[in-house]
Amino acid sequence: MPTSPASSVTPEVSAEQDRLDELLTVVDATRQRLTDRARAVQRRTADIDHPQALLERDHESYEISRRLDEYSAAEIGLFFGRIDVEDDEPENPVTDDGPGGDGTVLDRRYIGRIGLHEDDEEMRTLLMDWRAPLARPFYLATTLHPEGVHLRRHIRTSGRRVTAVADERLTGDTGVDDVTGAGAAEGSVAQEGALLHAVNRARSRHMTDIVDTIVAEQDRIIRETHRGVTVVQGGPGTGKTAVALHRTAYLLYTWREQLERTGVLIIGPNPRFLNYISQVLPSLGETGVVLATPGTLYPGITTRPMSAEPLSSQEVKGSVEMVTILTAAVRDRQQVPDEPVTFLIDGVTIHLTPAMVKAARTTARRSRKPHNQARERFVASALDRLRDAMADKIGTDPLGGKNLLSAADRAQLREDLAGENQILDVLDELWPRLTPEEVLAGLYGSREAVDSAAVDYDDLTREALLRIDGTVSPDDWTEADAPLLDELAEILGIVGVEEAEAEEQKRWKAQVEEAQEALDILTGSAYQDLDDGTDAEILMAYDVIDAEQLAERQRVRDTMSTAERAAADRTWAFGHVIVDEAQELSEMAWRMVFRRAPNRWMTLVGDPAQTGSPAGVESWTDALSPFVKDRWRLHELTVNYRTPADIAEIATAIQAIVAPDQAVPSCLRETGTGVREGDLADLEDAVRQAAQQAGEGLTGLIAVPARLDALERLAGQITAELGEGHGEIVVSDVNGAKGLEFDEVVLVEPSEIDAASPQGLNDVYVAVTRATQGLTLVHDADLPW
């Protein structure tokens, strides 16, 4: 029978509770000091005429807020383990005099989500951050290779209370295993017990961290030192996502100074997945990363799901051939008139001929600059030709001599033409300043534009690009369009926020200097001998331009975090990029992602066997070679922690079809609540039973999109019927369920998912492996494996 909480307060649990109380006292005191400091900073006034003081105040306020968030997030589950380890200079010395101990003096290190130290001169470590090098033996030590660890203790907490401890003796009498406390770890080995507890606990809409159960193969990936592209591959349930997030926290800890300036970008497959993982990083002691999907990586637009596109459009838009098509679409906007364009300037008629425009276009194209930046060259060249044409008319010597206009006359003529709106309007039409949205909407909405830009491609390709139902607008996009808009931004030369701000600052400084020069002239000529003995008030440029406005502009920027600035800037160069479900990225999406990581320091997490996109990854070599050739490393995860063996048996049968060359991960558990089958007529009973099995956990109801509305109604009915005490029923198609976990999964008519796309069986593989406990197959048609 389970031990009651009252009778489970063993000496070990009591001792660790005392330790936790001490640490929480430090956390509370530190948080109070930071809160008091934040109030004091907010009350501090700064002279509006001294923008630097405003910036310093706002920066300090931001830093205090960040640290408060860190302490608040780490308070729950503050620590989770300890090791008693050999150390020549122990910071927290204890004697190994327990069962199997030999009296050796050891260093006792408590491991937690953040680091805490004594607030004195010695700064003794009270709690060691799990990412610190001295904490690593907690994850790596085994009886065969103890890493100097004599005892490893797993500590389970609930809120501010220690509920259980589990000990592993790694040296001496390694048969000693002590598990104590309410809900103590199952099994004979504490690490295995901690893992089983983690995989068996009820799921929710938010992911839980694995910081207390990281195993050696995961730890090696998390701490990988390779400063290039690292690929983490593994079957469903092997912990790929958790490893990627913990690697994020580790990198931010190890390379804090660099990554605080440049930021970390995490790309996930869908918004539901980002919401699922959103609370993990704060619980690890890290905040401030940018979370995005491929559809939100291009700032300033809202995208519909990829499933809104026909499969043919997904495939064409994801192909790298789109670079050629988009480049042609932009060049098609650089027009040459069929007939000369006539202007009447000050009574003089001049003609802008097709030959003149073509020559100006050639000059602009030869500059090799992006379209919008080359426009200045086009306009300048066209104006030069119009100047020459006008000079020939008004400066011709009637006696046949050389042109009567001097160089100064020609320069003035050129300046005058540059101010003629009638000329500038025509040049704007011939070489317009474009936005990515204008170009793409114009392409999709015109058969003529598609036929011209994709002239070398087949009819199927051209049809896949057309939207001729009248819905085309510059704000109607799907996830497949975001990489194309990003590519067009490169072709057009759209500058990023940082570059735009630099240009603005340059213009501002020029304005200040101009104003100051004017004031210097006025000051020098003004009479300042005052009879009343007072000093003359000397104006400065900042007084005229408005110092308050200057301070406000700078304040808005400098109070933004690195993550906020990076998320708004398409050209931001992130210090590190992590891509989850990376197998779903198309060739065009890879181009967009690699622009965000010019240093090529990336962690890619995925499984080609789960590729559902028709433009997705079939092999890592093919996907990565255009960017890094063969300079990338592959790590494979080999243990399935999520899926019980009875469900994994089905997944293995499917994998043998979709990815026969990939290794099959081993399973940690034999069974959960089992695998069940039923007819569609019994769907309601099947969902009700699954929800009852899940208890407070999540039930996933997965089907093709056409069934989702009816399933939502059914889920609402059963949820109301079961009442409180039961978890949520989440209805989703396969794309929306990617990367997520459910206690129970009800998979409706798998054959329909299989038939929906060429990668349909890959999608079935994904759906089958979302369950941590039980799987229910509801179908009338034959199963597709």
C-alpha distance (Angstrom), angle and dihedral (degrees) to the residues before:
residue distance angle dihedral
M1 . . .
P2 3.82 . .
T3 3.75 116.9 .
S4 3.79 115.1 -109.7
P5 3.79 116.9 -120.5
A6 3.79 91.4 -118.0
S7 3.79 94.4 56.7
S8 3.81 94.3 41.2
V9 3.80 98.1 71.1
T10 3.78 94.0 111.6
P11 3.81 123.2 174.7
E12 3.82 88.8 -100.0
V13 3.81 93.5 52.6
S14 3.80 90.8 43.7
A15 3.81 92.0 51.0
E16 3.78 92.6 50.2
Q17 3.81 90.3 46.4
D18 3.79 88.6 56.7
R19 3.79 89.2 50.7
L20 3.79 92.4 48.9
D21 3.81 90.6 49.5
E22 3.81 89.9 53.9
L23 3.79 92.4 50.4
L24 3.79 93.1 46.1
T25 3.81 89.2 52.0
V26 3.80 88.4 56.8
V27 3.81 91.2 47.2
D28 3.81 92.5 48.8
A29 3.80 92.8 47.9
T30 3.79 92.6 47.7
R31 3.77 92.0 47.7
Q32 3.80 91.2 50.1
R33 3.80 91.0 51.1
L34 3.79 90.5 50.5
T35 3.80 91.8 47.7
D36 3.80 91.2 51.3
R37 3.78 90.3 47.3
A38 3.82 91.4 49.6
R39 3.81 90.6 53.9
A40 3.78 91.3 48.9
V41 3.80 91.8 50.2
Q42 3.81 92.0 48.4
R43 3.81 90.3 52.0
R44 3.77 92.1 50.4
T45 3.79 113.3 104.7
A46 3.76 122.1 -146.4
D47 3.78 128.0 -156.3
I48 3.78 107.4 -105.6
D49 3.80 88.6 -143.8
H50 3.80 90.3 62.3
P51 3.82 107.5 62.5
Q52 3.82 92.0 178.4
A53 3.80 90.9 65.0
L54 3.80 89.9 52.4
L55 3.77 91.3 50.6
E56 3.81 92.7 49.5
R57 3.81 91.7 49.8
D58 3.80 93.8 48.7
H59 3.80 92.6 44.8
E60 3.80 91.8 52.1
S61 3.80 90.4 48.4
Y62 3.80 90.4 52.2
E63 3.82 93.0 49.1
I64 3.81 91.9 50.3
S65 3.78 90.5 49.3
R66 3.81 90.6 50.5
R67 3.80 92.3 51.6
L68 3.80 91.7 47.2
D69 3.80 89.5 53.3
E70 3.79 89.3 50.7
Y71 3.80 94.2 52.6
S72 3.80 93.3 43.3
A73 3.80 92.5 51.1
A74 3.80 93.7 47.7
E75 3.80 96.3 47.4
I76 3.81 93.0 84.6
G77 3.78 107.7 68.0
L78 3.78 91.0 4.2
F79 3.79 93.8 171.1
F80 3.78 133.7 12.6
G81 3.78 109.1 176.2
R82 3.75 152.1 7.0
I83 3.78 138.2 -151.0
D84 3.78 129.5 -154.3
V85 3.78 100.9 -149.9
E86 3.80 138.2 172.8
D87 3.80 112.5 -100.4
D88 3.79 130.0 163.3
E89 3.80 89.8 -142.9
P90 3.81 106.5 31.9
E91 3.78 114.1 -163.6
N92 3.81 92.7 -163.5
P93 3.84 103.8 26.6
V94 3.81 120.9 -159.8
T95 3.80 132.8 165.5
D96 3.79 119.7 -115.8
D97 3.78 96.0 -132.4
G98 3.81 99.0 136.0
P99 3.81 126.3 107.3
G100 3.77 107.6 -45.6
G101 3.80 91.4 8.6
D102 3.79 123.1 137.7
G103 3.81 101.0 -156.3
T104 3.82 94.3 -100.3
V105 3.80 116.7 156.4
L106 3.82 107.3 -118.4
D107 3.80 138.1 -178.2
R108 3.81 112.9 -112.8
R109 3.79 110.3 -146.7
Y110 3.79 122.0 -174.7
I111 3.81 112.7 -153.4
G112 3.81 122.4 -147.9
R113 3.76 147.1 148.8
I114 3.81 95.1 -86.5
G115 3.79 135.2 19.0
L116 3.82 122.2 -105.5
H117 3.80 128.1 -171.2
E118 3.79 138.5 -173.9
D119 3.77 110.7 -91.5
D120 3.77 95.3 -126.5
E121 3.78 140.4 84.8
E122 3.82 93.9 -77.9
M123 3.84 94.0 51.3
R124 3.81 90.7 -155.8
T125 3.79 112.9 -164.1
L126 3.79 111.9 -107.4
L127 3.78 97.1 172.1
M128 3.79 126.1 14.4
D129 3.79 120.3 -139.9
W130 3.81 108.8 -119.0
R131 3.83 89.6 -126.3
A132 3.80 94.7 57.5
P133 3.82 114.9 109.7
L134 3.83 91.5 -122.5
A135 3.83 89.3 58.0
R136 3.79 93.9 56.6
P137 3.83 96.7 90.2
F138 3.82 87.3 66.9
Y139 3.81 87.2 70.9
L140 3.80 102.1 31.4
A141 3.81 104.9 41.2
T142 3.81 118.4 109.9
T143 3.78 132.6 165.1
L144 3.81 88.5 -103.4
H145 3.82 93.3 47.6
P146 3.82 106.3 19.7
E147 3.83 94.6 174.2
G148 3.82 87.6 -141.2
V149 3.82 92.2 -57.6
H150 3.82 114.6 138.5
L151 3.81 97.2 176.5
R152 3.79 132.1 17.1
R153 3.79 118.1 -168.3
H154 3.82 125.6 -166.3
I155 3.79 111.5 -154.3
R156 3.77 121.2 -161.3
T157 3.78 120.2 -159.2
S158 3.79 137.9 -176.5
G159 3.78 112.2 -158.4
R160 3.80 105.3 -48.7
R161 3.78 94.8 -19.5
V162 3.81 129.8 93.0
T163 3.79 108.2 -134.4
A164 3.82 104.5 175.7
V165 3.77 145.7 -3.1
A166 3.80 129.5 -156.3
D167 3.81 123.2 -167.0
E168 3.79 132.4 -155.3
R169 3.79 120.2 -165.3
L170 3.83 106.2 -150.4
T171 3.81 99.8 176.3
G172 3.77 133.7 39.6
D173 3.80 111.1 6.4
T174 3.80 97.0 15.9
G175 3.74 92.0 177.0
V176 3.80 90.4 77.4
D177 3.80 110.8 103.2
D178 3.78 120.0 166.1
V179 3.79 120.8 -170.1
T180 3.79 116.8 179.5
G181 3.77 139.8 164.8
A182 3.77 140.0 48.8
G183 3.78 110.6 -42.1
A184 3.79 91.1 5.2
A185 3.76 118.0 -171.7
E186 3.77 115.0 -74.4
G187 3.78 121.6 -124.9
S188 3.76 135.1 35.1
V189 3.78 97.3 -77.8
A190 3.78 120.4 61.5
Q191 3.81 95.5 -143.2
E192 3.80 91.5 51.1
G193 3.79 89.5 46.1
A194 3.79 91.6 52.5
L195 3.80 90.1 50.2
L196 3.79 92.9 49.3
H197 3.78 90.9 49.1
A198 3.82 89.9 51.2
V199 3.81 96.0 49.6
N200 3.81 94.6 42.6
R201 3.79 98.7 49.7
A202 3.80 116.9 104.6
R203 3.81 117.1 -87.3
S204 3.78 124.1 -126.2
R205 3.79 137.1 -176.6
H206 3.81 88.7 -84.7
M207 3.77 126.8 64.8
T208 3.81 119.1 -120.5
D209 3.78 121.6 -137.7
I210 3.82 123.3 -111.4
V211 3.77 95.4 -151.1
D212 3.82 91.1 125.0
T213 3.81 95.1 47.6
I214 3.81 104.6 41.3
V215 3.79 110.1 142.2
A216 3.79 128.4 -151.1
E217 3.83 98.9 -94.5
Q218 3.79 90.0 49.7
D219 3.79 93.0 46.1
R220 3.81 91.4 54.1
I221 3.81 90.4 56.1
I222 3.80 94.2 43.4
R223 3.81 90.3 54.8
E224 3.82 96.7 38.3
T225 3.82 108.1 148.1
H226 3.82 96.9 -158.9
R227 3.82 107.8 124.6
G228 3.78 94.0 -153.7
V229 3.79 136.5 59.1
T230 3.81 114.8 -32.8
V231 3.81 117.5 -169.4
V232 3.80 118.5 -157.7
Q233 3.79 111.6 -163.9
G234 3.77 127.5 -179.0
G235 3.75 142.4 136.6
P236 3.80 123.9 -96.8
G237 3.79 114.4 -58.5
T238 3.79 96.8 18.1
G239 3.81 92.7 118.7
K240 3.81 99.7 -106.5
T241 3.79 94.5 146.8
A242 3.78 93.7 45.0
V243 3.80 90.6 49.8
A244 3.80 91.2 50.1
L245 3.81 93.0 51.2
H246 3.79 93.7 46.1
R247 3.79 88.5 48.4
T248 3.80 87.3 54.9
A249 3.79 90.7 54.0
Y250 3.81 91.6 45.4
L251 3.82 93.3 50.6
L252 3.80 92.0 47.7
Y253 3.79 88.4 51.9
T254 3.81 96.1 45.3
W255 3.83 98.9 38.3
R256 3.79 97.4 28.6
E257 3.79 99.0 141.5
Q258 3.80 93.5 51.5
L259 3.80 97.9 39.9
E260 3.81 95.2 44.1
R261 3.80 86.6 62.8
T262 3.79 97.4 42.7
G263 3.80 104.2 26.4
V264 3.79 134.9 -145.0
L265 3.80 123.1 -94.0
I266 3.82 121.1 -152.5
I267 3.80 116.1 -167.7
G268 3.79 118.9 -163.4
P269 3.81 132.5 -179.5
N270 3.83 100.4 -110.2
P271 3.84 142.8 -2.2
R272 3.81 92.5 -101.1
F273 3.80 89.5 58.0
L274 3.82 92.1 49.5
N275 3.79 89.8 51.5
Y276 3.81 88.4 48.6
I277 3.81 93.6 56.4
S278 3.81 97.4 33.4
Q279 3.80 96.3 100.3
V280 3.79 97.8 45.5
L281 3.79 99.6 79.6
P282 3.82 95.0 50.3
S283 3.81 88.6 51.5
L284 3.80 88.3 53.9
G285 3.78 91.4 53.9
E286 3.80 97.2 -100.1
T287 3.79 132.9 109.1
G288 3.76 135.2 162.2
V289 3.80 105.1 64.9
V290 3.79 121.8 134.3
L291 3.81 115.1 -114.5
A292 3.79 116.6 -160.4
T293 3.77 144.1 153.9
P294 3.81 121.3 -138.1
G295 3.80 85.8 -102.1
T296 3.82 94.0 56.3
L297 3.79 97.7 40.1
Y298 3.79 89.9 91.5
P299 3.82 102.6 68.9
G300 3.76 125.5 -131.9
I301 3.80 100.5 32.5
T302 3.80 137.1 90.1
T303 3.79 117.4 -139.3
R304 3.77 134.1 -160.2
P305 3.84 119.0 -133.7
M306 3.78 119.9 -77.8
S307 3.81 88.5 -112.7
A308 3.83 88.0 70.4
E309 3.81 86.7 74.0
P310 3.82 123.4 76.6
L311 3.80 111.5 -111.7
S312 3.80 90.9 -111.5
S313 3.81 90.7 55.4
Q314 3.81 91.6 47.7
E315 3.78 90.0 53.4
V316 3.81 96.4 45.7
K317 3.80 94.9 43.7
G318 3.77 90.7 49.0
S319 3.80 94.4 52.1
V320 3.79 120.0 102.2
E321 3.81 86.8 -129.4
M322 3.81 85.3 81.0
V323 3.82 87.7 77.9
T324 3.81 89.2 66.3
I325 3.81 92.6 44.2
L326 3.82 94.4 47.8
T327 3.80 92.2 46.7
A328 3.80 89.1 52.3
A329 3.81 91.0 47.6
V330 3.81 90.1 56.3
R331 3.80 93.6 45.1
D332 3.80 88.6 51.9
R333 3.81 87.5 62.6
Q334 3.84 89.7 59.2
Q335 3.78 94.9 84.5
V336 3.81 137.0 -170.1
P337 3.85 115.8 -154.6
D338 3.77 118.9 -120.8
E339 3.83 92.2 -136.1
P340 3.81 134.0 28.3
V341 3.81 116.0 -84.3
T342 3.82 113.1 -131.8
F343 3.82 125.5 -144.5
L344 3.80 129.5 -175.2
I345 3.81 108.2 -148.7
D346 3.83 117.6 179.6
G347 3.79 90.5 -27.8
V348 3.81 93.0 -47.4
T349 3.80 120.3 114.5
I350 3.80 117.0 -143.7
H351 3.80 131.3 173.1
L352 3.79 130.5 -139.1
T353 3.78 99.7 -150.8
P354 3.82 127.6 -158.5
A355 3.82 88.1 -114.5
M356 3.81 91.1 55.6
V357 3.81 92.0 49.5
K358 3.79 92.4 46.1
A359 3.81 91.0 51.4
A360 3.81 91.1 48.4
R361 3.82 90.1 48.9
T362 3.80 90.9 50.9
T363 3.81 90.5 50.4
A364 3.82 90.9 51.2
R365 3.81 94.1 46.5
R366 3.80 91.9 49.3
S367 3.79 88.9 59.2
R368 3.84 86.4 73.0
K369 3.79 88.5 -142.1
P370 3.81 123.1 137.9
H371 3.80 115.5 -89.8
N372 3.82 99.8 -96.9
Q373 3.79 93.1 42.8
A374 3.83 92.1 46.6
R375 3.80 89.6 52.4
E376 3.81 90.4 81.8
R377 3.81 89.0 56.9
F378 3.82 91.0 49.0
V379 3.81 93.3 50.2
A380 3.79 92.5 45.9
S381 3.81 92.4 49.7
A382 3.81 92.9 47.3
L383 3.82 91.6 48.5
D384 3.81 90.3 49.8
R385 3.80 89.7 55.1
L386 3.80 92.9 46.7
R387 3.81 89.5 49.3
D388 3.79 90.5 52.6
A389 3.80 90.6 48.5
M390 3.80 92.5 50.1
A391 3.81 92.7 43.0
D392 3.79 89.0 54.2
K393 3.80 89.3 55.0
I394 3.79 102.0 44.1
G395 3.79 99.8 29.5
T396 3.77 101.5 46.9
D397 3.81 112.7 129.4
P398 3.83 107.7 -127.2
L399 3.78 88.0 -148.7
G400 3.79 91.4 58.0
G401 3.77 97.9 -106.2
K402 3.78 127.0 131.6
N403 3.79 121.1 -60.9
L404 3.78 111.5 -67.5
L405 3.83 95.9 -140.9
S406 3.78 116.7 100.2
A407 3.78 123.8 -139.4
A408 3.80 88.7 -100.2
D409 3.80 90.2 51.5
R410 3.78 91.1 51.7
A411 3.81 91.3 47.5
Q412 3.82 90.5 51.9
L413 3.79 90.1 46.9
R414 3.80 89.7 52.6
E415 3.80 90.9 50.4
D416 3.79 91.8 49.3
L417 3.80 92.7 51.0
A418 3.81 90.0 50.2
G419 3.80 88.1 60.4
E420 3.81 95.5 52.2
N421 3.80 108.0 108.3
Q422 3.80 92.9 -161.7
I423 3.80 89.7 60.9
L424 3.79 95.0 42.3
D425 3.80 91.7 50.0
V426 3.80 91.4 55.4
L427 3.81 92.6 46.4
D428 3.82 88.5 50.2
E429 3.78 89.1 56.9
L430 3.79 93.6 47.4
W431 3.82 95.2 46.8
P432 3.83 106.5 13.7
R433 3.76 125.9 -170.0
L434 3.81 101.4 -112.4
T435 3.78 139.8 -163.0
P436 3.82 123.4 -147.8
E437 3.79 89.9 -117.7
E438 3.82 92.4 54.9
V439 3.79 93.4 49.9
L440 3.82 95.7 46.6
A441 3.79 95.0 44.7
G442 3.79 89.4 47.5
L443 3.80 90.9 51.0
Y444 3.79 96.0 47.8
G445 3.80 93.8 46.7
S446 3.80 100.0 50.0
R447 3.77 127.4 65.6
E448 3.80 88.6 -165.0
A449 3.83 90.8 54.6
V450 3.81 92.4 47.9
D451 3.82 93.0 46.6
S452 3.80 90.5 51.4
A453 3.81 98.1 44.2
A454 3.82 93.9 41.6
V455 3.78 97.3 35.9
D456 3.81 92.1 132.9
Y457 3.82 94.4 51.9
D458 3.79 132.8 82.9
D459 3.79 128.1 -97.9
L460 3.82 93.2 -101.5
T461 3.80 90.7 58.1
R462 3.78 93.0 48.7
E463 3.80 93.1 46.5
A464 3.81 90.4 50.7
L465 3.81 89.8 59.3
L466 3.80 97.9 48.1
R467 3.78 123.2 96.4
I468 3.77 102.2 -176.0
D469 3.81 98.2 159.5
G470 3.80 93.0 94.8
T471 3.82 94.8 -107.0
V472 3.80 96.8 110.8
S473 3.78 113.6 121.9
P474 3.82 134.5 146.9
D475 3.83 90.3 -103.5
D476 3.82 101.6 45.1
W477 3.79 107.3 98.1
T478 3.78 141.7 148.4
E479 3.80 127.8 -152.9
A480 3.81 88.7 -95.1
D481 3.81 89.8 61.8
A482 3.81 97.6 56.1
P483 3.84 94.7 76.0
L484 3.82 89.4 47.4
L485 3.80 92.3 52.2
D486 3.79 88.5 48.5
E487 3.81 90.6 51.2
L488 3.79 90.7 49.1
A489 3.80 89.9 50.9
E490 3.82 86.9 59.2
I491 3.80 93.4 45.9
L492 3.80 91.4 48.1
G493 3.80 95.5 41.4
I494 3.80 98.9 -121.9
V495 3.80 106.4 -179.2
G496 3.80 122.6 -133.5
V497 3.77 128.0 -118.7
E498 3.80 93.6 -97.7
E499 3.80 93.0 52.0
A500 3.80 92.2 44.5
E501 3.81 90.4 51.1
A502 3.79 90.5 49.5
E503 3.81 89.9 53.2
E504 3.80 90.6 47.0
Q505 3.79 90.8 50.2
K506 3.79 89.6 49.7
R507 3.81 90.9 52.2
W508 3.80 90.5 45.7
K509 3.79 92.8 53.2
A510 3.80 89.7 49.1
Q511 3.80 89.5 51.5
V512 3.81 91.0 49.9
E513 3.80 91.8 49.2
E514 3.81 91.7 48.2
A515 3.80 91.6 49.6
Q516 3.79 91.6 47.1
E517 3.79 91.7 50.8
A518 3.81 89.7 52.8
L519 3.80 91.3 49.0
D520 3.79 91.7 47.7
I521 3.80 89.2 55.8
L522 3.81 92.0 48.3
T523 3.79 92.2 45.3
G524 3.76 92.5 49.9
S525 3.79 93.1 52.4
A526 3.83 98.0 40.1
Y527 3.83 123.6 102.7
Q528 3.83 106.4 -121.5
D529 3.83 104.1 169.4
L530 3.83 99.8 118.6
D531 3.83 120.9 -168.9
D532 3.82 96.2 -150.9
G533 3.77 93.9 67.2
T534 3.79 94.6 -116.6
D535 3.78 123.5 129.7
A536 3.75 119.5 -107.6
E537 3.78 113.7 -109.0
I538 3.77 107.3 -114.0
L539 3.80 113.8 -151.8
M540 3.79 120.1 -145.2
A541 3.79 128.7 -158.8
Y542 3.80 92.3 -106.1
D543 3.82 89.0 57.5
V544 3.80 90.8 56.1
I545 3.82 97.2 41.9
D546 3.82 92.7 46.0
A547 3.79 116.6 -103.6
E548 3.78 91.6 -151.7
Q549 3.78 91.1 59.9
L550 3.80 90.5 49.7
A551 3.80 92.3 49.8
E552 3.80 92.3 47.5
R553 3.80 92.8 51.4
Q554 3.78 91.9 50.8
R555 3.81 93.1 43.2
V556 3.81 93.5 57.0
R557 3.78 90.6 55.5
D558 3.77 99.9 41.5
T559 3.79 96.8 49.0
M560 3.79 90.0 57.0
S561 3.77 115.1 96.6
T562 3.79 121.7 -122.2
A563 3.79 88.5 -105.7
E564 3.82 92.6 52.9
R565 3.78 93.0 49.1
A566 3.80 92.3 45.1
A567 3.80 94.1 49.3
A568 3.81 90.8 55.8
D569 3.80 96.2 46.1
R570 3.80 118.6 78.3
T571 3.80 92.1 -165.0
W572 3.81 96.6 48.5
A573 3.82 112.1 135.2
F574 3.80 106.9 -140.1
G575 3.78 120.2 -150.7
H576 3.80 91.5 -136.0
V577 3.80 134.1 7.2
I578 3.80 125.9 -158.6
V579 3.80 120.4 -167.4
D580 3.80 119.7 -167.0
E581 3.81 119.8 -163.1
A582 3.80 84.1 17.7
Q583 3.79 91.2 167.9
E584 3.83 88.1 75.9
L585 3.82 95.0 64.3
S586 3.79 117.5 109.2
E587 3.80 124.0 -143.1
M588 3.80 89.7 -98.1
A589 3.80 91.8 48.1
W590 3.81 90.3 52.5
R591 3.81 89.1 55.2
M592 3.81 89.9 52.6
V593 3.82 92.7 47.6
F594 3.79 95.6 47.4
R595 3.81 90.1 52.8
R596 3.80 86.3 63.5
A597 3.82 90.5 54.6
P598 3.82 108.9 45.8
N599 3.81 88.9 161.2
R600 3.84 88.7 58.4
W601 3.83 92.3 -133.1
M602 3.78 102.0 145.2
T603 3.80 143.3 143.5
L604 3.79 113.7 -147.4
V605 3.79 119.5 -166.7
G606 3.77 123.3 -169.2
D607 3.77 153.3 103.8
P608 3.83 121.2 -122.4
A609 3.81 88.8 -152.7
Q610 3.82 87.5 67.6
T611 3.82 96.3 50.7
G612 3.77 108.7 135.1
S613 3.81 101.0 167.4
P614 3.83 117.4 91.8
A615 3.81 86.5 -139.5
G616 3.80 94.9 44.4
V617 3.80 133.8 114.3
E618 3.78 121.3 -63.3
S619 3.80 94.9 169.4
W620 3.80 132.4 9.0
T621 3.79 90.8 -135.6
D622 3.79 92.8 58.9
A623 3.81 92.3 45.2
L624 3.81 97.8 47.1
S625 3.82 104.2 33.1
P626 3.83 95.2 83.5
F627 3.80 89.6 59.0
V628 3.82 109.3 30.2
K629 3.83 103.9 6.4
D630 3.82 105.4 -147.8
R631 3.82 96.0 -26.2
W632 3.82 97.5 114.0
R633 3.78 135.6 96.6
L634 3.78 128.6 -132.9
H635 3.82 124.4 -148.2
E636 3.79 121.3 -177.1
L637 3.81 126.5 -155.6
T638 3.76 112.4 -144.1
V639 3.82 107.8 -174.0
N640 3.80 124.9 76.7
Y641 3.81 106.3 -146.4
R642 3.80 97.5 170.9
T643 3.77 108.8 47.4
P644 3.83 123.2 64.3
A645 3.80 115.3 -131.4
D646 3.81 94.7 -107.1
I647 3.82 91.2 58.4
A648 3.80 91.2 39.4
E649 3.81 88.6 57.3
I650 3.81 88.9 65.1
A651 3.80 91.3 44.5
T652 3.80 90.8 50.9
A653 3.81 90.9 54.1
I654 3.81 89.8 53.3
Q655 3.81 93.2 44.2
A656 3.79 89.7 54.8
I657 3.81 86.4 63.9
V658 3.82 102.7 39.2
A659 3.83 100.6 33.2
P660 3.80 110.4 11.2
D661 3.81 93.3 164.0
Q662 3.80 96.2 56.9
A663 3.80 120.6 97.3
V664 3.80 117.2 -110.1
P665 3.83 111.9 -125.8
S666 3.78 118.8 -128.9
C667 3.82 119.0 -114.1
L668 3.78 125.6 -119.1
R669 3.83 93.6 -153.9
E670 3.79 135.1 39.5
T671 3.78 99.3 -146.4
G672 3.78 145.1 -14.1
T673 3.79 118.7 -169.8
G674 3.79 92.3 -32.4
V675 3.79 140.7 -117.3
R676 3.80 118.4 -67.0
E677 3.82 134.5 -176.0
G678 3.78 132.7 -158.6
D679 3.79 144.7 160.5
L680 3.80 123.7 -96.9
A681 3.78 88.3 -110.0
D682 3.81 87.7 64.8
L683 3.84 94.8 48.7
E684 3.81 95.2 115.2
D685 3.79 93.0 52.1
A686 3.81 90.8 45.3
V687 3.82 92.7 53.4
R688 3.81 91.9 45.5
Q689 3.80 92.0 50.8
A690 3.80 92.4 47.2
A691 3.81 91.5 50.2
Q692 3.79 90.6 50.0
Q693 3.81 90.0 50.2
A694 3.82 90.5 50.0
G695 3.80 92.0 53.3
E696 3.79 107.2 177.2
G697 3.79 90.6 -3.6
L698 3.81 131.5 89.5
T699 3.78 127.1 -80.3
G700 3.80 116.7 -156.5
L701 3.80 118.1 -151.1
I702 3.83 106.1 -166.4
A703 3.80 127.3 -174.8
V704 3.81 143.4 130.2
P705 3.83 115.3 -62.4
A706 3.82 93.3 -105.1
R707 3.82 90.8 65.8
L708 3.81 98.3 46.0
D709 3.81 99.3 91.3
A710 3.82 92.9 53.8
L711 3.80 90.9 44.1
E712 3.83 90.8 51.4
R713 3.79 89.4 56.7
L714 3.80 91.1 47.9
A715 3.81 91.8 48.3
G716 3.82 91.0 50.7
Q717 3.79 91.5 50.2
I718 3.81 94.2 50.1
T719 3.80 93.1 43.3
A720 3.82 90.4 54.6
E721 3.79 90.6 46.2
L722 3.82 94.9 51.5
G723 3.80 92.8 46.0
E724 3.81 126.0 -172.3
G725 3.78 120.9 -6.2
H726 3.80 94.1 49.5
G727 3.77 127.3 96.8
E728 3.77 128.0 -123.1
I729 3.80 127.1 -73.4
V730 3.80 107.9 -136.6
V731 3.82 117.1 -158.5
S732 3.78 115.6 -157.4
D733 3.76 146.9 146.5
V734 3.80 117.1 -120.8
N735 3.80 94.8 -94.0
G736 3.80 91.6 55.4
A737 3.81 91.8 48.0
K738 3.81 96.1 52.7
G739 3.77 113.0 124.9
L740 3.82 93.1 9.4
E741 3.81 132.2 114.4
F742 3.81 130.9 -145.1
D743 3.78 130.5 -174.7
E744 3.80 90.1 -135.4
V745 3.80 129.2 18.3
V746 3.78 126.7 -161.1
L747 3.80 108.3 -163.8
V748 3.79 112.3 -161.4
E749 3.82 118.8 -149.9
P750 3.83 100.7 -26.0
S751 3.82 90.6 -165.2
E752 3.81 89.8 67.4
I753 3.81 90.5 54.9
D754 3.81 89.5 48.4
A755 3.82 92.3 50.6
A756 3.81 94.5 46.7
S757 3.82 96.4 79.3
P758 3.82 143.9 -1.1
Q759 3.82 86.0 -99.9
G760 3.80 92.0 48.0
L761 3.79 95.9 121.1
N762 3.81 89.6 50.9
D763 3.80 86.8 55.8
V764 3.81 91.0 50.3
Y765 3.81 87.7 52.1
V766 3.81 89.4 54.0
A767 3.81 93.3 47.8
V768 3.80 94.7 48.3
T769 3.79 92.2 53.2
R770 3.83 99.0 51.6
A771 3.84 92.4 88.1
T772 3.79 124.1 94.7
Q773 3.82 95.7 -175.1
G774 3.79 117.7 9.9
L775 3.81 141.5 9.1
T776 3.80 127.3 -155.7
L777 3.82 119.0 -166.5
V778 3.81 112.3 -158.7
H779 3.81 112.7 -173.2
D780 3.78 147.9 134.2
A781 3.82 97.0 -168.0
D782 3.79 121.7 70.4
L783 3.79 116.3 -83.1
P784 3.83 110.5 -101.6
W785 3.81 97.2 -128.5
